[in-house]
Amino acid sequence: MSTEHSTTINQQIDPIPLVTHYGNMRFAMFTVFSAILGGLISFPFSEGGRLFFAAYPQLRPPLGISGLVLSVLFTFAELRIAYLLFIYQSHLYEHSTLPKPRARFFWAFFASATMAAPLVISALFWLSYWLSDLAIPGCSK
């Protein structure tokens, strides 16, 4: 077997662009996730949504399942981005002369919880919508 594919390239990488990239990506993804889930959640409460589900009540469970799956996937994606951001920030703090923030583990957890909370709440909403047949005013069951 050739060793040309199994060699590791050791090069110095500046962590600042990585931290900036993942921080920006986290914000962009959170914005997109919030817009998608917000639009999806608002649909059953809109006039069009009520009319749609009055005509097609059998499509309520697929909407609930879709919302739940999207919420869970978006939560996992957010947690992965938060993990990568924390790893690169840790590397930056360890290898730089910049001042180290106090309680950075707490603040990293706090930021992750703040970013993931709306996604988890959305998942709980969709779970309730799907399993307990959440009542929406003006929508026939």
N, C-alpha and C positions, 0 to 999 in steps of 0.2 A: 504494500500500500504506500502511496506517495505521501511524503511528509509536508509537501507544500501547502496542503489544505489544513493541516493540524497545527500549524505554527500560530502563535499569538503575537500580535503586534503590540509592543509596549511603546506607547508614545504619551507624552504629557498632554493632557487635555485641560483646557481652562474651564473650570466648573461654572463660572459666572454666566456664560451664554446658555449653558444647560439649565441652570436655575431660572434664568429669565424666560427661556423657551417653555419650560414646564409650568411656570407660574402663569404665563400668558395663555398656554393651552388649557390650563385648569379653568381660568376665567371664561375663555371662549366656549369650552364644553359645557360649563355650568349654565351659561347664557342660552345655548342651544337646547340643552336638556330642559331647562325651565320653560322655554317657549313652547317646546313640543308637548310637554306634560301639562302645561297651563292650558294650551289650546284643546288638548284631549279632555281634560277635566271639565272645561267650560262647555263642551259640546252638549252633554246631556241636559244642562241647565238652560241652554239657549232655546229660543222659540223653534228654530229649525230642528234641534235635537229632540225636543218634545214631540213635534209632529212626526219626525222620522221614527221614533220608538213607538208612537201610537200606531203607526202603520206596520212596523216591523219589530214587534216586541221580542222575537226570537233572536235578534242581533244584540240584545243587551249583554248576554254572557260572553260572546266573543269580544265585545268592547271592554268588558271588565278584565278578561284574561289578557288582552293586548296591553291594556294600561298597566296591569300588574307586572307582566313580563318586561315591558319597557322600563318601568320604575326600578325593578331589580337589576336589570342590565346597566342602566345609567348609574345606579348606586355602586355597582362593582367597578365600572369604568372610573368613576370619581375617586374611589378608594385606591385604585391602582395609580392614578395620576398623583394623588396625595402622597402615596408611598414613594414614588420616584422623585418627587419634589423634595421630600424629606431626606432621602438618601443623598441627593446632590447638594442640598443645603448643608448636610452634615459634613460631607467631604470638603465643601468650601470653608466651613468653620474650622475644621481640623487643619487645613493647609493654608490658612491665610492669617494675616496680622490684623484683620478687621476685628472690631470689638465683638465679643460673643454676647448675644442677647441672653438675658436671664430667663429661666423657666421655658426654654425653647421647646422642650418636650411637651409641656402643658399647652403652649400656644399652637404647636403643630397639631396636637390632638383636638384642641378647641376649633381650629380652622377646618379640620377634616369633619368634625361633628357638625359644624355650622353649614358646610357645603353639602353634606350627605343628608341632613335632617329633612329638608323639603322633599328629597327623593324618597326617603323612607316613609314620610307622611303620605306621599302620593301612593306608594305601594299599599299602605294600610287603607287608604280611601278605596283603591281599586279592589282590594281583597273584600272589603265590606260591600262594595257595589256588586261584586260578582256573587259572593256567597250568601249575603243576607238580604238580597234584593232591596237594596237601599231605595227608599221612596223618593221620587223626584216629583215635585208638584206639577200637575197637569199631564203627567205621563201615565198612560194606562199600563196595567201589569199583565 
